[in-house]
Amino acid sequence: MAETPPNRRLSVNAAPDQGLKDRETWVFDLDNTLYPASANMFDEIDRRMCAYIANFLEIDHAAAYRVQKRYFREHGTSLKGLMDNHDMDPGPYLDYVHEVSVEGVKPDPLLDQALARLSGRKVIFTNASRGHAERVLARLGVGHHFDEIFDIVAGDYVPKPDHGVYRKLVESFDIDPVRAVMVEDVARNLGPAADMGMATVWVVTDRPWAQAEAEGVRPDHRVEDLTRWLAELTGI
């Protein structure tokens, strides 16, 4: 990826570019992006992944954790690694790991207001399942703003940041990348979007795996509080 000019390396929570309001499509990640990572819901998903892998491979939890993280690094998701290396059926895995309470996610009326004032289509692009996305969006109170959900099944179980799944996303929903914005907490997942011409917004968290390979990505915007940033962008 070409290096971003210095004047586009915005500081965390810098004032948003008002030109973004006129973008045709907004592509949002789900977990730890639309709600704060402090909700810790993904931590429970992470534990359930490890438990499933331990049972499936008949190994102890320490070994399962190592497999889980290695496959995440090498394949984009632990699921893809299990499918590629162990011919695992993805359906039961997805059902099990997403069988978590969404109570830790708080309804977000300000996010609801900001999304209502944000013009253009809004799409969820997640490595999780559609059912999980729908539950989280309902809990946040913002599901009615999203026109489409592109989940891991829609991508034929190929996860971000594989470039092919981004191409499938834009083809499926007729998205013009140069008129689109992608919002994501995992830094490396913004690389293919930027390569396609999308404006990029990195929701910075304290999760080490979300910051991995960040040095190779130059997001247009870096924010810690997405709701507050969108509220400022939309003039609330």
Secondary structure, DSSP 8 states (H G I E B T S, - for coil): -----GGG---BT----GGGGG-SEEEE--TTTTS-GGG-HHHHHHHHHHHHHHHHHT--HHHHHHHHHHHHHHHSSHHHHHHHHH---HHHHHHHHT----TTS---HHHHHHHHHS-SEEEEE-SS-HHHHHHHHHHHT-GGG-SEEE-TTTTTT--TT-HHHHHHHHHHTT--GGGEEEEESSGGGGHHHHHHT-EEEEE--S-HHHHTTGGG---SEEES-HHHHHHHHTT-
